[in-house]
Amino acid sequence: MKSALLSLCIVILLSACAHQDTTMTRWERDRQAFLDTEFSSKPIQEIEGEAQSGNASAQFHLGQLYENGKGVEQDYRRAENWYRKAAKQGNIFAQDSIAWLYQDGLAGFNNLAASTRWFRLAAEQGYAPSQNSLAFAYQYGTGTALDYKKSIYWFMKSAEQGYAPAQRNLGIAYKNGYGVEKDSSKALHWFLTAANNGDGNAANMLGVIYRDGIGVKPNKALAWQWFKKAADRNNYNGKQNLFAFDKFSFEEYLALARNGDPNAQLQLCHMYFNGEQVESDYHKAVDWCTQSAMNGQVDAQENLAKMFLGGLIIKQDYQSSYVWSTIAAKKNQGAGTILTTLKRELTASEIKKTEQKYALCLNLKPNYSNCPIPILLD
């Protein structure tokens, strides 16, 4: 079982693997998993039979096939027909899909009022993507009367479920004063929340904020890192901003790192690991990553968790990986994946002993001097 952990992105260092494109949220993944598990192996005739018999899930799946032309000739009208049948039975995926069909105007189905109505039905059932779409409708008055208060209400409902696009949209609302008082600190909070939840657009916005000093002190190193994260998530604007950005030299990062800047320390970790502007040196890479992590840099903390897990550069230690992934997971969704796997692999007794041993490190306000330190392999 533990050998399976090696598949968990242990090509260390890290960011290229840790920050791949995550534009598909868990809601879209859940929808796809629902389709794959129930219908992927069924022939079209069987799905049609179930749909004709009133199976809402089959009706939704059939709508998907016709909309995308998978296994059948693409036919938006048939897609709309099957979506409608499933949506009327309360299927949230069908309600969301038919809403998009009406909003995008595919095959002449341009009906913004109907689109908003279907988004509302799915939103009221708690479907976070539809809640975000309904908030947009209220924000811009598409298919309904413009209502900033309702827009903020639905953005918040969606964001509180962890839907990254809604978290980013709340950041935009606070940044620009859409339905709320302008508040740069709240905007920054929601952009950070969305970016750490995998949203490339939010990561790019953070890069702009730190580059231009919007409500914060300009920070070139931090701006570059957020643009890099946005680019790693395949965000077009992030790629363009990263390309245009005047990157710090090794000497500039070194000066900042020696002065205690955790972001510069993490950048030095990457530079030493990859041999960028300096000769590759794993010992120094691990040292700077550790300093960055102990100064509270969440990506460095996730990197340490991965290094302890992989055991390719430092001595492998699942308990130490558990500690660092627990700390990082409080702010970083990617670390939560490592933590979930470790909880399956470690026994309850091992976890209890680890939490007792590193209790000061795992506090709400961690004492990082009590956290595990990596030991390089010979």
PyMOL commands that set and color helices and strands:
alter all, ss='L'
color gray80, all
select helices_A, chain A and resi 2-7+15-18+26-39+44-52+56-68+76-88+92-104+106-108+112-124+128-140+148-160+164-176+184-196+200-212+220-232+236-244+250-258+262-274+282-294+298-310+318-329+333-345+348-357+368-370
alter helices_A, ss='H'
color red, helices_A
deselect
rebuild
show_as cartoon
